[in-house]
Amino acid sequence: MSFSSDVKQELIEVTGKSRHCQLAELGAIVHFAKESHKSLDHFDITVENEYASQKYFTLLKKTFNIDSVNDSVYEALKIDIPSAKAGTVGTVTDARLLIKDCCRRAWLRGAFLCVGTISDPSKGYHLEFTCRDEAQAGQLVGVLTGFGIDAHSLNRKGIPGVYIKEGESIVDLLGIMGAHISLMNLENARILREISNDINRKVNCETANIAKTVGAAERQREDIEYIRDNYGLDKLPEKLRQMAEIRLNNPEATLAELGELLVPPVGKSGVNHRLRSLSEMADSLRGSI
């Protein structure tokens, strides 16, 4: 199962204790369903996944003790379609169902069950809702931002939606919806991912430093060999001659290690100064030949 499926499986087991919360979640499923319309004698709802369908019938049973929609459901959900007509249910949930924080939490739970997806947290952070129109997306963004969630609307090939990219906001939303086990699993994945990224950064930094050190040592060796072949190391001042010979004999040594080999020993800055002097001398010789 995907992480999205795990979250939805958890959410179908979470139901608000109050009737107003149950109505809010039921309203979300009705309005976020792929199709919701009322005909003369029945109500049709089409959802794209088994989780929303299962929760839909659970809420009908809990809230109304019925297995199919009747006019009392329309009245409770504030859906105004005259019984003598057929019509499509609008996409925006009546604001009277979303007055309380607990109801908005339940509404978000129903919306995610219907049209929400979330990426595998070990690979990245992305949570998205697919909406039926811009008005629905706008209402969803409004509810999410009301909880401090950093949510943004999108339009992918003419299909509106809402997405969340920031890991902390996704964690907050899972908590708001009541998916606490999934929240902990995501947090664990975040920790492992951050540790892995930190290790990779340190390894990359160390690799870059090693490459830089090796490159510098190779250039120093080439400069010293050029001086030896075109000028002679025996003509150098004692300190530079000693430095040149030690570098040639220890091509992989660090500056600190080279300094310990000098007599008397010198620090890294002193070694660096002598090697830079040798490099400048090599450049001068190259320019004069």
C-alpha positions as protocol buffer text, in pm:
chain_id: "A"
residue {
  index: 1
  type: MET
  ca { x: 0 y: 0 z: 0 }
}
residue {
  index: 2
  type: SER
  ca { x: 108 y: 359 z: -65 }
}
residue {
  index: 3
  type: PHE
  ca { x: 150 y: 615 z: 210 }
}
residue {
  index: 4
  type: SER
  ca { x: -169 y: 787 z: 82 }
}
residue {
  index: 5
  type: SER
  ca { x: -359 y: 461 z: 125 }
}
residue {
  index: 6
  type: ASP
  ca { x: -220 y: 418 z: 476 }
}
residue {
  index: 7
  type: VAL
  ca { x: -339 y: 767 z: 572 }
}
residue {
  index: 8
  type: LYS
  ca { x: -686 y: 708 z: 426 }
}
residue {
  index: 9
  type: GLN
  ca { x: -715 y: 369 z: 592 }
}
residue {
  index: 10
  type: GLU
  ca { x: -645 y: 540 z: 923 }
}
residue {
  index: 11
  type: LEU
  ca { x: -889 y: 824 z: 854 }
}
residue {
  index: 12
  type: ILE
  ca { x: -1188 y: 600 z: 782 }
}
residue {
  index: 13
  type: GLU
  ca { x: -1157 y: 488 z: 1146 }
}
residue {
  index: 14
  type: VAL
  ca { x: -1165 y: 848 z: 1275 }
}
residue {
  index: 15
  type: THR
  ca { x: -1514 y: 994 z: 1318 }
}
residue {
  index: 16
  type: GLY
  ca { x: -1616 y: 1299 z: 1516 }
}
residue {
  index: 17
  type: LYS
  ca { x: -1829 y: 1228 z: 1822 }
}
residue {
  index: 18
  type: SER
  ca { x: -2059 y: 1526 z: 1766 }
}
residue {
  index: 19
  type: ARG
  ca { x: -2330 y: 1522 z: 1502 }
}
residue {
  index: 20
  type: HIS
  ca { x: -2218 y: 1859 z: 1366 }
}
residue {
  index: 21
  type: CYS
  ca { x: -1869 y: 1718 z: 1300 }
}
residue {
  index: 22
  type: GLN
  ca { x: -2016 y: 1413 z: 1129 }
}
residue {
  index: 23
  type: LEU
  ca { x: -2229 y: 1640 z: 910 }
}
residue {
  index: 24
  type: ALA
  ca { x: -1924 y: 1847 z: 817 }
}
residue {
  index: 25
  type: GLU
  ca { x: -1727 y: 1538 z: 709 }
}
residue {
  index: 26
  type: LEU
  ca { x: -2027 y: 1400 z: 521 }
}
residue {
  index: 27
  type: GLY
  ca { x: -2069 y: 1738 z: 352 }
}
residue {
  index: 28
  type: ALA
  ca { x: -1706 y: 1729 z: 239 }
}
residue {
  index: 29
  type: ILE
  ca { x: -1748 y: 1385 z: 84 }
}
residue {
  index: 30
  type: VAL
  ca { x: -2066 y: 1495 z: -96 }
}
residue {
  index: 31
  type: HIS
  ca { x: -1910 y: 1813 z: -232 }
}
residue {
  index: 32
  type: PHE
  ca { x: -1566 y: 1671 z: -319 }
}
residue {
  index: 33
  type: ALA
  ca { x: -1707 y: 1359 z: -482 }
}
residue {
  index: 34
  type: LYS
  ca { x: -1640 y: 1328 z: -855 }
}
residue {
  index: 35
  type: GLU
  ca { x: -2014 y: 1365 z: -915 }
}
residue {
  index: 36
  type: SER
  ca { x: -2296 y: 1450 z: -677 }
}
residue {
  index: 37
  type: HIS
  ca { x: -2647 y: 1512 z: -803 }
}
residue {
  index: 38
  type: LYS
  ca { x: -3006 y: 1473 z: -699 }
}
residue {
  index: 39
  type: SER
  ca { x: -3279 y: 1336 z: -923 }
}
residue {
  index: 40
  type: LEU
  ca { x: -3647 y: 1310 z: -852 }
}
residue {
  index: 41
  type: ASP
  ca { x: -3636 y: 1008 z: -630 }
}
residue {
  index: 42
  type: HIS
  ca { x: -3276 y: 946 z: -537 }
}
residue {
  index: 43
  type: PHE
  ca { x: -2934 y: 1097 z: -478 }
}
residue {
  index: 44
  type: ASP
  ca { x: -2623 y: 982 z: -664 }
}
residue {
  index: 45
  type: ILE
  ca { x: -2266 y: 1029 z: -551 }
}
residue {
  index: 46
  type: THR
  ca { x: -1959 y: 903 z: -737 }
}
residue {
  index: 47
  type: VAL
  ca { x: -1630 y: 879 z: -548 }
}
residue {
  index: 48
  type: GLU
  ca { x: -1301 y: 758 z: -691 }
}
residue {
  index: 49
  type: ASN
  ca { x: -1180 y: 545 z: -401 }
}
residue {
  index: 50
  type: GLU
  ca { x: -1311 y: 284 z: -161 }
}
residue {
  index: 51
  type: TYR
  ca { x: -1206 y: 478 z: 149 }
}
residue {
  index: 52
  type: ALA
  ca { x: -1437 y: 774 z: 82 }
}
residue {
  index: 53
  type: SER
  ca { x: -1718 y: 540 z: -19 }
}
residue {
  index: 54
  type: GLN
  ca { x: -1686 y: 340 z: 301 }
}
residue {
  index: 55
  type: LYS
  ca { x: -1676 y: 654 z: 517 }
}
residue {
  index: 56
  type: TYR
  ca { x: -1977 y: 797 z: 331 }
}
residue {
  index: 57
  type: PHE
  ca { x: -2204 y: 507 z: 424 }
}
residue {
  index: 58
  type: THR
  ca { x: -2060 y: 493 z: 776 }
}
residue {
  index: 59
  type: LEU
  ca { x: -2152 y: 859 z: 829 }
}
residue {
  index: 60
  type: LEU
  ca { x: -2501 y: 812 z: 686 }
}
residue {
  index: 61
  type: LYS
  ca { x: -2558 y: 531 z: 933 }
}
residue {
  index: 62
  type: LYS
  ca { x: -2408 y: 715 z: 1231 }
}
residue {
  index: 63
  type: THR
  ca { x: -2569 y: 1051 z: 1161 }
}
residue {
  index: 64
  type: PHE
  ca { x: -2910 y: 957 z: 1020 }
}
residue {
  index: 65
  type: ASN
  ca { x: -2937 y: 581 z: 1080 }
}
residue {
  index: 66
  type: ILE
  ca { x: -3011 y: 532 z: 711 }
}
residue {
  index: 67
  type: ASP
  ca { x: -2834 y: 368 z: 416 }
}
residue {
  index: 68
  type: SER
  ca { x: -2936 y: 611 z: 140 }
}
residue {
  index: 69
  type: VAL
  ca { x: -2991 y: 984 z: 114 }
}
residue {
  index: 70
  type: ASN
  ca { x: -3332 y: 1145 z: 160 }
}
residue {
  index: 71
  type: ASP
  ca { x: -3455 y: 1502 z: 193 }
}
residue {
  index: 72
  type: SER
  ca { x: -3355 y: 1519 z: 558 }
}
residue {
  index: 73
  type: VAL
  ca { x: -2992 y: 1480 z: 449 }
}
residue {
  index: 74
  type: TYR
  ca { x: -3021 y: 1771 z: 204 }
}
residue {
  index: 75
  type: GLU
  ca { x: -3166 y: 1986 z: 478 }
}
residue {
  index: 76
  type: ALA
  ca { x: -2895 y: 1889 z: 728 }
}
residue {
  index: 77
  type: LEU
  ca { x: -2617 y: 1951 z: 474 }
}
residue {
  index: 78
  type: LYS
  ca { x: -2776 y: 2283 z: 369 }
}
residue {
  index: 79
  type: ILE
  ca { x: -2810 y: 2160 z: 10 }
}
residue {
  index: 80
  type: ASP
  ca { x: -3086 y: 2363 z: -155 }
}
residue {
  index: 81
  type: ILE
  ca { x: -3226 y: 2169 z: -451 }
}
residue {
  index: 82
  type: PRO
  ca { x: -3607 y: 2171 z: -485 }
}
residue {
  index: 83
  type: SER
  ca { x: -3740 y: 1816 z: -462 }
}
residue {
  index: 84
  type: ALA
  ca { x: -3936 y: 1861 z: -782 }
}
residue {
  index: 85
  type: LYS
  ca { x: -3621 y: 1911 z: -985 }
}
residue {
  index: 86
  type: ALA
  ca { x: -3308 y: 1726 z: -1067 }
}
residue {
  index: 87
  type: GLY
  ca { x: -2980 y: 1907 z: -1021 }
}
residue {
  index: 88
  type: THR
  ca { x: -2609 y: 1890 z: -958 }
}
residue {
  index: 89
  type: VAL
  ca { x: -2493 y: 1959 z: -606 }
}
residue {
  index: 90
  type: GLY
  ca { x: -2261 y: 2259 z: -587 }
}
residue {
  index: 91
  type: THR
  ca { x: -1896 y: 2222 z: -502 }
}
residue {
  index: 92
  type: VAL
  ca { x: -1879 y: 2466 z: -211 }
}
residue {
  index: 93
  type: THR
  ca { x: -1985 y: 2347 z: 135 }
}
residue {
  index: 94
  type: ASP
  ca { x: -2226 y: 2573 z: 321 }
}
residue {
  index: 95
  type: ALA
  ca { x: -2033 y: 2787 z: 570 }
}
residue {
  index: 96
  type: ARG
  ca { x: -2284 y: 2700 z: 844 }
}
residue {
  index: 97
  type: LEU
  ca { x: -2134 y: 2350 z: 855 }
}
residue {
  index: 98
  type: LEU
  ca { x: -1785 y: 2492 z: 916 }
}
residue {
  index: 99
  type: ILE
  ca { x: -1836 y: 2726 z: 1210 }
}
residue {
  index: 100
  type: LYS
  ca { x: -1647 y: 2523 z: 1471 }
}
residue {
  index: 101
  type: ASP
  ca { x: -1279 y: 2422 z: 1453 }
}
residue {
  index: 102
  type: CYS
  ca { x: -1375 y: 2058 z: 1515 }
}
residue {
  index: 103
  type: CYS
  ca { x: -1610 y: 2070 z: 1215 }
}
residue {
  index: 104
  type: ARG
  ca { x: -1344 y: 2218 z: 990 }
}
residue {
  index: 105
  type: ARG
  ca { x: -1107 y: 1940 z: 1097 }
}
residue {
  index: 106
  type: ALA
  ca { x: -1369 y: 1680 z: 1009 }
}
residue {
  index: 107
  type: TRP
  ca { x: -1437 y: 1855 z: 676 }
}
residue {
  index: 108
  type: LEU
  ca { x: -1067 y: 1841 z: 585 }
}
residue {
  index: 109
  type: ARG
  ca { x: -1069 y: 1472 z: 673 }
}
residue {
  index: 110
  type: GLY
  ca { x: -1356 y: 1409 z: 434 }
}
residue {
  index: 111
  type: ALA
  ca { x: -1193 y: 1615 z: 161 }
}
residue {
  index: 112
  type: PHE
  ca { x: -866 y: 1421 z: 189 }
}
residue {
  index: 113
  type: LEU
  ca { x: -1051 y: 1088 z: 181 }
}
residue {
  index: 114
  type: CYS
  ca { x: -1214 y: 1194 z: -145 }
}
residue {
  index: 115
  type: VAL
  ca { x: -947 y: 1377 z: -340 }
}
residue {
  index: 116
  type: GLY
  ca { x: -628 y: 1392 z: -130 }
}
residue {
  index: 117
  type: THR
  ca { x: -292 y: 1235 z: -210 }
}
residue {
  index: 118
  type: ILE
  ca { x: 38 y: 1246 z: -26 }
}
residue {
  index: 119
  type: SER
  ca { x: 381 y: 1141 z: -148 }
}
residue {
  index: 120
  type: ASP
  ca { x: 604 y: 886 z: 19 }
}
residue {
  index: 121
  type: PRO
  ca { x: 778 y: 1100 z: 286 }
}
residue {
  index: 122
  type: SER
  ca { x: 1104 y: 909 z: 238 }
}
residue {
  index: 123
  type: LYS
  ca { x: 1121 y: 1056 z: -114 }
}
residue {
  index: 124
  type: GLY
  ca { x: 980 y: 1406 z: -63 }
}
residue {
  index: 125
  type: TYR
  ca { x: 703 y: 1618 z: 84 }
}
residue {
  index: 126
  type: HIS
  ca { x: 396 y: 1685 z: -129 }
}
residue {
  index: 127
  type: LEU
  ca { x: 29 y: 1673 z: -37 }
}
residue {
  index: 128
  type: GLU
  ca { x: -237 y: 1762 z: -290 }
}
residue {
  index: 129
  type: PHE
  ca { x: -614 y: 1790 z: -328 }
}
residue {
  index: 130
  type: THR
  ca { x: -780 y: 1775 z: -670 }
}
residue {
  index: 131
  type: CYS
  ca { x: -1083 y: 2005 z: -686 }
}
residue {
  index: 132
  type: ARG
  ca { x: -1381 y: 2030 z: -918 }
}
residue {
  index: 133
  type: ASP
  ca { x: -1358 y: 2406 z: -968 }
}
residue {
  index: 134
  type: GLU
  ca { x: -1179 y: 2719 z: -852 }
}
residue {
  index: 135
  type: ALA
  ca { x: -1447 y: 2802 z: -595 }
}
residue {
  index: 136
  type: GLN
  ca { x: -1395 y: 2470 z: -421 }
}
residue {
  index: 137
  type: ALA
  ca { x: -1017 y: 2516 z: -428 }
}
residue {
  index: 138
  type: GLY
  ca { x: -1058 y: 2864 z: -280 }
}
residue {
  index: 139
  type: GLN
  ca { x: -1271 y: 2735 z: 7 }
}
residue {
  index: 140
  type: LEU
  ca { x: -1017 y: 2461 z: 77 }
}
residue {
  index: 141
  type: VAL
  ca { x: -725 y: 2707 z: 82 }
}
residue {
  index: 142
  type: GLY
  ca { x: -924 y: 2929 z: 318 }
}
residue {
  index: 143
  type: VAL
  ca { x: -988 y: 2649 z: 567 }
}
residue {
  index: 144
  type: LEU
  ca { x: -628 y: 2525 z: 550 }
}
residue {
  index: 145
  type: THR
  ca { x: -473 y: 2869 z: 599 }
}
residue {
  index: 146
  type: GLY
  ca { x: -712 y: 2924 z: 889 }
}
residue {
  index: 147
  type: PHE
  ca { x: -522 y: 2646 z: 1066 }
}
residue {
  index: 148
  type: GLY
  ca { x: -187 y: 2804 z: 976 }
}
residue {
  index: 149
  type: ILE
  ca { x: -122 y: 2557 z: 692 }
}
residue {
  index: 150
  type: ASP
  ca { x: 93 y: 2692 z: 407 }
}
residue {
  index: 151
  type: ALA
  ca { x: -140 y: 2589 z: 121 }
}
residue {
  index: 152
  type: HIS
  ca { x: -144 y: 2709 z: -241 }
}
residue {
  index: 153
  type: SER
  ca { x: -387 y: 2670 z: -529 }
}
residue {
  index: 154
  type: LEU
  ca { x: -281 y: 2526 z: -862 }
}
residue {
  index: 155
  type: ASN
  ca { x: -424 y: 2456 z: -1206 }
}
residue {
  index: 156
  type: ARG
  ca { x: -281 y: 2152 z: -1380 }
}
residue {
  index: 157
  type: LYS
  ca { x: -402 y: 2116 z: -1739 }
}
residue {
  index: 158
  type: GLY
  ca { x: -726 y: 2292 z: -1656 }
}
residue {
  index: 159
  type: ILE
  ca { x: -788 y: 2094 z: -1337 }
}
residue {
  index: 160
  type: PRO
  ca { x: -782 y: 2311 z: -1022 }
}
residue {
  index: 161
  type: GLY
  ca { x: -635 y: 2191 z: -698 }
}
residue {
  index: 162
  type: VAL
  ca { x: -453 y: 2278 z: -377 }
}
residue {
  index: 163
  type: TYR
  ca { x: -107 y: 2164 z: -272 }
}
residue {
  index: 164
  type: ILE
  ca { x: 119 y: 2170 z: 34 }
}
residue {
  index: 165
  type: LYS
  ca { x: 496 y: 2129 z: -7 }
}
residue {
  index: 166
  type: GLU
  ca { x: 632 y: 2223 z: 334 }
}
residue {
  index: 167
  type: GLY
  ca { x: 696 y: 1918 z: 553 }
}
residue {
  index: 168
  type: GLU
  ca { x: 594 y: 2089 z: 878 }
}
residue {
  index: 169
  type: SER
  ca { x: 258 y: 2194 z: 730 }
}
residue {
  index: 170
  type: ILE
  ca { x: 191 y: 1838 z: 614 }
}
residue {
  index: 171
  type: VAL
  ca { x: 267 y: 1709 z: 963 }
}
residue {
  index: 172
  type: ASP
  ca { x: 29 y: 1970 z: 1108 }
}
residue {
  index: 173
  type: LEU
  ca { x: -247 y: 1873 z: 864 }
}
residue {
  index: 174
  type: LEU
  ca { x: -220 y: 1504 z: 947 }
}
residue {
  index: 175
  type: GLY
  ca { x: -261 y: 1595 z: 1313 }
}
residue {
  index: 176
  type: ILE
  ca { x: -557 y: 1821 z: 1236 }
}
residue {
  index: 177
  type: MET
  ca { x: -734 y: 1542 z: 1046 }
}
residue {
  index: 178
  type: GLY
  ca { x: -666 y: 1289 z: 1323 }
}
residue {
  index: 179
  type: ALA
  ca { x: -413 y: 1071 z: 1137 }
}
residue {
  index: 180
  type: HIS
  ca { x: -177 y: 1044 z: 1433 }
}
residue {
  index: 181
  type: ILE
  ca { x: -16 y: 712 z: 1341 }
}
residue {
  index: 182
  type: SER
  ca { x: 59 y: 839 z: 991 }
}
residue {
  index: 183
  type: LEU
  ca { x: 194 y: 1158 z: 1147 }
}
residue {
  index: 184
  type: MET
  ca { x: 443 y: 958 z: 1354 }
}
residue {
  index: 185
  type: ASN
  ca { x: 542 y: 750 z: 1052 }
}
residue {
  index: 186
  type: LEU
  ca { x: 601 y: 1067 z: 852 }
}
residue {
  index: 187
  type: GLU
  ca { x: 805 y: 1220 z: 1134 }
}
residue {
  index: 188
  type: ASN
  ca { x: 1020 y: 905 z: 1151 }
}
residue {
  index: 189
  type: ALA
  ca { x: 1073 y: 920 z: 776 }
}
residue {
  index: 190
  type: ARG
  ca { x: 1162 y: 1290 z: 803 }
}
residue {
  index: 191
  type: ILE
  ca { x: 1422 y: 1217 z: 1071 }
}
residue {
  index: 192
  type: LEU
  ca { x: 1580 y: 938 z: 866 }
}
residue {
  index: 193
  type: ARG
  ca { x: 1577 y: 1155 z: 555 }
}
residue {
  index: 194
  type: GLU
  ca { x: 1737 y: 1449 z: 737 }
}
residue {
  index: 195
  type: ILE
  ca { x: 2005 y: 1221 z: 885 }
}
residue {
  index: 196
  type: SER
  ca { x: 2073 y: 1076 z: 540 }
}
residue {
  index: 197
  type: ASN
  ca { x: 2090 y: 1423 z: 385 }
}
residue {
  index: 198
  type: ASP
  ca { x: 2323 y: 1542 z: 662 }
}
residue {
  index: 199
  type: ILE
  ca { x: 2553 y: 1243 z: 610 }
}
residue {
  index: 200
  type: ASN
  ca { x: 2553 y: 1302 z: 234 }
}
residue {
  index: 201
  type: ARG
  ca { x: 2636 y: 1671 z: 283 }
}
residue {
  index: 202
  type: LYS
  ca { x: 2926 y: 1584 z: 512 }
}
residue {
  index: 203
  type: VAL
  ca { x: 3055 y: 1315 z: 276 }
}
residue {
  index: 204
  type: ASN
  ca { x: 3028 y: 1551 z: -23 }
}
residue {
  index: 205
  type: CYS
  ca { x: 3205 y: 1825 z: 171 }
}
residue {
  index: 206
  type: GLU
  ca { x: 3480 y: 1588 z: 280 }
}
residue {
  index: 207
  type: THR
  ca { x: 3516 y: 1455 z: -74 }
}
residue {
  index: 208
  type: ALA
  ca { x: 3540 y: 1809 z: -209 }
}
residue {
  index: 209
  type: ASN
  ca { x: 3803 y: 1896 z: 51 }
}
residue {
  index: 210
  type: ILE
  ca { x: 4005 y: 1586 z: -31 }
}
residue {
  index: 211
  type: ALA
  ca { x: 3986 y: 1664 z: -403 }
}
residue {
  index: 212
  type: LYS
  ca { x: 4092 y: 2022 z: -334 }
}
residue {
  index: 213
  type: THR
  ca { x: 4384 y: 1904 z: -118 }
}
residue {
  index: 214
  type: VAL
  ca { x: 4495 y: 1647 z: -374 }
}
residue {
  index: 215
  type: GLY
  ca { x: 4472 y: 1903 z: -654 }
}
residue {
  index: 216
  type: ALA
  ca { x: 4674 y: 2157 z: -459 }
}
residue {
  index: 217
  type: ALA
  ca { x: 4938 y: 1896 z: -370 }
}
residue {
  index: 218
  type: GLU
  ca { x: 4968 y: 1793 z: -735 }
}
residue {
  index: 219
  type: ARG
  ca { x: 5018 y: 2153 z: -846 }
}
residue {
  index: 220
  type: GLN
  ca { x: 5281 y: 2203 z: -574 }
}
residue {
  index: 221
  type: ARG
  ca { x: 5465 y: 1890 z: -686 }
}
residue {
  index: 222
  type: GLU
  ca { x: 5460 y: 2005 z: -1049 }
}
residue {
  index: 223
  type: ASP
  ca { x: 5594 y: 2348 z: -952 }
}
residue {
  index: 224
  type: ILE
  ca { x: 5876 y: 2197 z: -744 }
}
residue {
  index: 225
  type: GLU
  ca { x: 5972 y: 1955 z: -1023 }
}
residue {
  index: 226
  type: TYR
  ca { x: 5981 y: 2245 z: -1268 }
}
residue {
  index: 227
  type: ILE
  ca { x: 6215 y: 2438 z: -1036 }
}
residue {
  index: 228
  type: ARG
  ca { x: 6432 y: 2127 z: -990 }
}
residue {
  index: 229
  type: ASP
  ca { x: 6460 y: 2064 z: -1367 }
}
residue {
  index: 230
  type: ASN
  ca { x: 6504 y: 2428 z: -1476 }
}
residue {
  index: 231
  type: TYR
  ca { x: 6682 y: 2592 z: -1186 }
}
residue {
  index: 232
  type: GLY
  ca { x: 6800 y: 2336 z: -931 }
}
residue {
  index: 233
  type: LEU
  ca { x: 6679 y: 2277 z: -577 }
}
residue {
  index: 234
  type: ASP
  ca { x: 7034 y: 2321 z: -440 }
}
residue {
  index: 235
  type: LYS
  ca { x: 7022 y: 2688 z: -540 }
}
residue {
  index: 236
  type: LEU
  ca { x: 6717 y: 2753 z: -324 }
}
residue {
  index: 237
  type: PRO
  ca { x: 6733 y: 2911 z: 23 }
}
residue {
  index: 238
  type: GLU
  ca { x: 6758 y: 2640 z: 289 }
}
residue {
  index: 239
  type: LYS
  ca { x: 6401 y: 2677 z: 412 }
}
residue {
  index: 240
  type: LEU
  ca { x: 6256 y: 2652 z: 60 }
}
residue {
  index: 241
  type: ARG
  ca { x: 6490 y: 2366 z: -38 }
}
residue {
  index: 242
  type: GLN
  ca { x: 6387 y: 2167 z: 267 }
}
residue {
  index: 243
  type: MET
  ca { x: 6021 y: 2241 z: 197 }
}
residue {
  index: 244
  type: ALA
  ca { x: 6053 y: 2135 z: -168 }
}
residue {
  index: 245
  type: GLU
  ca { x: 6226 y: 1806 z: -85 }
}
residue {
  index: 246
  type: ILE
  ca { x: 5974 y: 1715 z: 187 }
}
residue {
  index: 247
  type: ARG
  ca { x: 5680 y: 1787 z: -45 }
}
residue {
  index: 248
  type: LEU
  ca { x: 5831 y: 1574 z: -323 }
}
residue {
  index: 249
  type: ASN
  ca { x: 5891 y: 1288 z: -79 }
}
residue {
  index: 250
  type: ASN
  ca { x: 5543 y: 1316 z: 76 }
}
residue {
  index: 251
  type: PRO
  ca { x: 5301 y: 1390 z: -210 }
}
residue {
  index: 252
  type: GLU
  ca { x: 4986 y: 1298 z: -11 }
}
residue {
  index: 253
  type: ALA
  ca { x: 5071 y: 1468 z: 319 }
}
residue {
  index: 254
  type: THR
  ca { x: 4856 y: 1751 z: 453 }
}
residue {
  index: 255
  type: LEU
  ca { x: 4998 y: 2093 z: 536 }
}
residue {
  index: 256
  type: ALA
  ca { x: 4998 y: 2006 z: 905 }
}
residue {
  index: 257
  type: GLU
  ca { x: 5184 y: 1681 z: 839 }
}
residue {
  index: 258
  type: LEU
  ca { x: 5440 y: 1859 z: 621 }
}
residue {
  index: 259
  type: GLY
  ca { x: 5498 y: 2111 z: 896 }
}
residue {
  index: 260
  type: GLU
  ca { x: 5578 y: 1833 z: 1144 }
}
residue {
  index: 261
  type: LEU
  ca { x: 5843 y: 1697 z: 907 }
}
residue {
  index: 262
  type: LEU
  ca { x: 6029 y: 2027 z: 880 }
}
residue {
  index: 263
  type: VAL
  ca { x: 6326 y: 2101 z: 1105 }
}
residue {
  index: 264
  type: PRO
  ca { x: 6236 y: 2286 z: 1312 }
}
residue {
  index: 265
  type: PRO
  ca { x: 5861 y: 2209 z: 1276 }
}
residue {
  index: 266
  type: VAL
  ca { x: 5639 y: 2496 z: 1156 }
}
residue {
  index: 267
  type: GLY
  ca { x: 5263 y: 2554 z: 1150 }
}
residue {
  index: 268
  type: LYS
  ca { x: 5024 y: 2524 z: 857 }
}
residue {
  index: 269
  type: SER
  ca { x: 5047 y: 2893 z: 775 }
}
residue {
  index: 270
  type: GLY
  ca { x: 5426 y: 2872 z: 758 }
}
residue {
  index: 271
  type: VAL
  ca { x: 5411 y: 2566 z: 530 }
}
residue {
  index: 272
  type: ASN
  ca { x: 5155 y: 2737 z: 310 }
}
residue {
  index: 273
  type: HIS
  ca { x: 5373 y: 3048 z: 284 }
}
residue {
  index: 274
  type: ARG
  ca { x: 5677 y: 2846 z: 173 }
}
residue {
  index: 275
  type: LEU
  ca { x: 5481 y: 2645 z: -82 }
}
residue {
  index: 276
  type: ARG
  ca { x: 5329 y: 2964 z: -221 }
}
residue {
  index: 277
  type: SER
  ca { x: 5680 y: 3110 z: -257 }
}
residue {
  index: 278
  type: LEU
  ca { x: 5787 y: 2800 z: -452 }
}
residue {
  index: 279
  type: SER
  ca { x: 5481 y: 2832 z: -676 }
}
residue {
  index: 280
  type: GLU
  ca { x: 5557 y: 3199 z: -747 }
}
residue {
  index: 281
  type: MET
  ca { x: 5917 y: 3109 z: -829 }
}
residue {
  index: 282
  type: ALA
  ca { x: 5798 y: 2838 z: -1071 }
}
residue {
  index: 283
  type: ASP
  ca { x: 5562 y: 3086 z: -1241 }
}
residue {
  index: 284
  type: SER
  ca { x: 5846 y: 3335 z: -1270 }
}
residue {
  index: 285
  type: LEU
  ca { x: 6074 y: 3073 z: -1428 }
}
residue {
  index: 286
  type: ARG
  ca { x: 5804 y: 2973 z: -1676 }
}
residue {
  index: 287
  type: GLY
  ca { x: 5759 y: 3333 z: -1778 }
}
residue {
  index: 288
  type: SER
  ca { x: 6130 y: 3388 z: -1831 }
}
residue {
  index: 289
  type: ILE
  ca { x: 6186 y: 3080 z: -2047 }
}
